[in-house]
Amino acid sequence: MHSEAFTALGREKFVSLTTYRRSGDAVSTPVWIGQDGDAFVVTTGERAGKVKRLRNNPRVQLRACSRTGRVGDQAIPVSGTAEILTDDQSRIRLTEIIRRKYGLEYRVVTAIERVMRSGPRTRVILRITP
């Protein structure tokens, strides 16, 4: 793995997060990403498919991408391992990293999510290390 490539991903606006099904098939999703020391953090719903896949296989691949998930030809893939954090203290602290990075955009998107969903939905943090 290229440590420079890993560090550079923290500056990206969107990153394609690839997780793996039990069959080994890759599933990629564009996500927001924050940096917490030597790790990246991603926030997602606890019922998201990526969380289910990570419970079976914590291996991930990250690549810079567009808002829609398009990965450019020059994007360097970076491998890592994801840990699912569900405790309140970690979720609050690490969500703040993403909230600061994305600002108004984060607040608008999460407000829309709250309006569109029925019933409470808990978010988890994915902590990704090289």
HELIX and SHEET records of a PDB file:
HELIX    1   1 SER A    3  LEU A    9  1                                   7    
HELIX    2   2 GLY A   49  ASN A   56  1                                   8    
HELIX    3   3 ASP A   88  MET A  116  1                                  29    
SHEET    1   A 7 ALA A  26  VAL A  31  0                                        
SHEET    2   A 7 VAL A  15  TYR A  20 -1                                        
SHEET    3   A 7 ARG A  59  ALA A  64 -1                                        
SHEET    4   A 7 VAL A  78  LEU A  85 -1                                        
SHEET    5   A 7 ARG A 123  THR A 129 -1                                        
SHEET    6   A 7 ALA A  39  GLY A  45 -1                                        
SHEET    7   A 7 GLY A  34  ASP A  36 -1                                        
END                                                                             
